[in-house]
Every structure is written in structure tokens, then in C-alpha cells.
Amino acid sequence: MPVHPEVAHARARIAGLTRSVRYGERPQSDLDAAKRDLAEATAEAQRADYIERMVAMAPTFTDEQRDRIAAILNAGGAG
């Protein structure tokens, strides 16, 4: 499975910051923030992958069904 670009970017940023923190060029807080960003990017990528798999398995929707699903998603699930 290919790595999402946001996850790859976050990993690369951590790699660079790890070196910079180790040699005292950057504060530990920068690395900690980058690790949080990686966790968020990974979670978002996993959600997107899950949704794509579920949509691929679903039957073709009517226009009305698509509108209803869009309304639910736009409301944040509180539809």
C-alpha cells in the first residue's frame, strides 16, 4: 500500500528534526510537535483509506442517496 504524501512528509520532517535535536540545533519541542503531526496525518490517512474501501464495496447509489450521504458528512455525522 503506498504511503500518503502527508505521512511521508511528516516522517521526513521527523528524520531531519531528530538529527537537529540530537546536535542541539533545534529544541525538543519541535520534534515533539512533528511527532504529533505524524500521528494526526497517519490517522487521517487511515480514515481516508477506510472510507475509500467502504465506498468501493458499496452498490451504486442513486442521486438521492448520494445527497443524503453528503448531508450526513457535511453535518459531521449529526444528520
N, C-alpha and C positions, 0 to 999 in steps of 0.2 A: 504494500500500500504506500503510495507516495506521501511524502511529508508536506503538510500545508506550508505555504510560504511564510505565514506569520510565525509558525512554530520554528521553522528553520532560522528565521531572522532572530528570534528570541534565543535560540540555542547559540548562535554565533556571537550574539552580544554577551552572553554569559561567558563564553570562552575567552573573549577579549578582556572582559572585566575581571575574570579570575586572575589573569596574569597581572593586570594593573593593580589589583588589590594586594596580591602577593608581594609586589615590589614597592608598595606604598605610594603608588601614583594616584590611586583613587580610593575613596572611603568605602568601607564595608557596606554602608547603606545603599550605595549604587548597585552593588552586586545583589543585595537582598531584594531591592526593587525589581531588578531584572529577573530574578527567580520567580517573583510573584507574577510578573508579566508572562513568563513562560507557562506557569500554571494556568493562568487565565486563557492564554492562546490555545493551549492543549485542550482545555475543557470546551472551548468554543468550537474547535476543530472536531472534537468527538461528537458534540451535539449536531453539527452540520452533517457529518458522515452518517449518523443515525437517521436523521431526517431524510437524507438522500436515499438510504436503503429502504426506509419505510415507503417513501413515495414510489420508488421503483417497483415495489411489491404490490402496490395498491392498484385496483382496477381503474380504468379511465373514468374520470369524474365528469359530471355534467357541469354546465356553466353555473347553475345554481349551487351545486355542491362546492365548486371552487370558490365562489363568492362567500359561502358560509365559512369555509376553512380560512380564507383570507381575513374575514371579520374576526374570527377567533384569535388568529395570530396577531392581528393588529391591536386587539384589546389586551394582549398579554396573557391570554388563556382565560380571561374573566368574562367570556362570552356566554 
